[in-house]
Amino acid sequence: MLKPRLFDIVLIGAGPAGCACAYQLAESGLTVAIIEKNIFPRDKICGDALSADVVNQLYRMNTNLAEAFLKRNPKQVSKGVRFFAPNNKSLDIHFTNPKHKEAVGFVMKRLNFDAFFVEQLMNVSNVSVFENHKAIQINHQGESVVVKTDKATFQAKMIIGADGANSIVNRKLSNNKIDKKHHSGGVRQYFENVKWNDAHGLIELHFYKEIIPGYFWIFPLPENQANVGLGMLSSEISKQNINLKQKFTELIENHPNLKSRFKNAKPLETIKGFGLPLGSKKKQLSGDHFLLLGDAANLIDPFTGEGIGNAIRSGRIAAEHIKKAFKERRFDADFNKKYDTNIYQAMWNELRVSKSLQNLLKISMAF
Ligand SMILES: Cc1cc2nc3c(=O)[nH]c(=O)nc-3n(C[C@H](O)[C@H](O)[C@H](O)COP(=O)(O)OP(=O)(O)OC[C@H]3O[C@@H](n4cnc5c(N)ncnc54)[C@H](O)[C@@H]3O)c2cc1C
């Protein structure tokens, strides 16, 4: 058997959480391997909405990183959100970013955003990116963890699960189980030529009784394209036996608020679905020699479905924890519990408010 490749840290997943963590570990003197099953640029099923918080997180990491992102295209500036009630009445809320006025919100395909982030790691000397490596096995071995991919074996003191909603790190090392009350299903389809009621450039959230808690969205993209999708709480999907792809098509083809807007629209792909682990319930975020980040740690806002900002935030917090762990030579579950505390200190208040909004929406739609 080939000898394992030795690193201080093995990070699984090069999405926003993994990239942020690796980026924040630059110049730490620690060797980092990022294992990613895809090759960039790669698609990720998402609404592609990048809130001002995402840009602020990039600024918190490094001004050059944030400014490189602001210069990067294609992306669509989004100055706010338009909420639609079932009767098609709408309410506009305009975003402001007191810290960075030019950085409000954006819609950028994850194909482009994630590739941008990974590119930023290519010149970080202590980080090695292993694309096209799927982690298939993880085991504790003495005072380290061994990760097998379909191509090689890696060994490290710390393993970081930044591997998204179906995280293998979460499944193999934690006691967490999927709870459908704290999980949503989502579908997405890119379109061209959706009709806009006016040139508002806002992201649109449409609330309909039959998909509560959840919403239908239309997010504008450059070149007359749009990211269109539908997300709904998984426990309701099961309870009402809803086929989300079918419901999505039904709404587009038949709903009076949408029908005419999609009459001349052309789908650019088949409808694609993926899960959203919501941060409406606390869970185990760490243990002996491991931490969970981003979607692997259920950090998606339960009301808006946004997870990219918190994924990056968790990457930043994880990196600071990892630096301390190596300084104190502590990788045990007791020490790593501080990471859970830090994450919820930074995010729980906002996640709790969003959970209440999700409940409120359910109640208000019942009348
Ligand atoms: C339909 C939908 C719409 C959404 N809309 C929005 C939105 O508009 N705005 C927003 O902020 N958030 C949105 N989200 C949430 C957002 O997509 C996630 O919160 C975000 O991608 C989390 O980042 P992450 O880095 O934790 O995980 P991911 O972005 O999922 O990245 C995980 C990475 O790990 C890799 N990986 C997985 N398993 C393995 C393995 N075994 N071995 C190696 N690599 C592996 C994957 O290939 C991937 O690159 C949406 C989600 C869905 C499903």
The ligand as an ORCA input file, in Angstrom:
! r2SCAN-3c Opt
* xyz 0 1
  C     -31.473     25.224     -4.348
  C     -30.540     26.022     -3.466
  C     -30.538     27.406     -3.522
  C     -29.673     28.153     -2.710
  N     -29.615     29.507     -2.864
  C     -28.721     30.234     -2.160
  C     -28.543     31.626     -2.421
  O     -29.129     32.192     -3.346
  N     -27.665     32.314     -1.649
  C     -26.956     31.719     -0.644
  O     -26.191     32.392      0.061
  N     -27.083     30.386     -0.414
  C     -27.919     29.629     -1.162
  N     -27.997     28.276     -0.967
  C     -27.143     27.659      0.061
  C     -25.670     27.553     -0.441
  O     -25.651     26.908     -1.684
  C     -24.827     26.795      0.578
  O     -25.102     27.260      1.865
  C     -23.326     26.943      0.304
  O     -22.992     26.406     -0.934
  C     -22.528     26.249      1.409
  O     -21.171     26.268      1.111
  P     -20.242     25.053      1.599
  O     -18.859     25.440      1.193
  O     -20.537     24.705      2.992
  O     -20.729     23.783      0.743
  P     -20.755     23.563     -0.835
  O     -20.841     24.821     -1.555
  O     -21.786     22.519     -1.066
  O     -19.336     22.942     -1.147
  C     -18.995     21.627     -0.739
  C     -17.878     21.112     -1.628
  O     -17.499     19.824     -1.160
  C     -17.298     18.943     -2.258
  N     -17.506     17.571     -1.775
  C     -18.644     17.025     -1.299
  N     -18.442     15.741     -0.930
  C     -17.130     15.489     -1.194
  C     -16.304     14.319     -1.029
  N     -16.779     13.163     -0.540
  N     -14.999     14.399     -1.386
  C     -14.490     15.561     -1.893
  N     -15.230     16.683     -2.092
  C     -16.528     16.645     -1.717
  C     -18.357     19.409     -3.271
  O     -18.023     19.009     -4.587
  C     -18.331     20.928     -3.079
  O     -17.412     21.554     -3.956
  C     -28.839     27.494     -1.783
  C     -28.834     26.092     -1.718
  C     -29.661     25.358     -2.567
  C     -29.608     23.856     -2.520
*
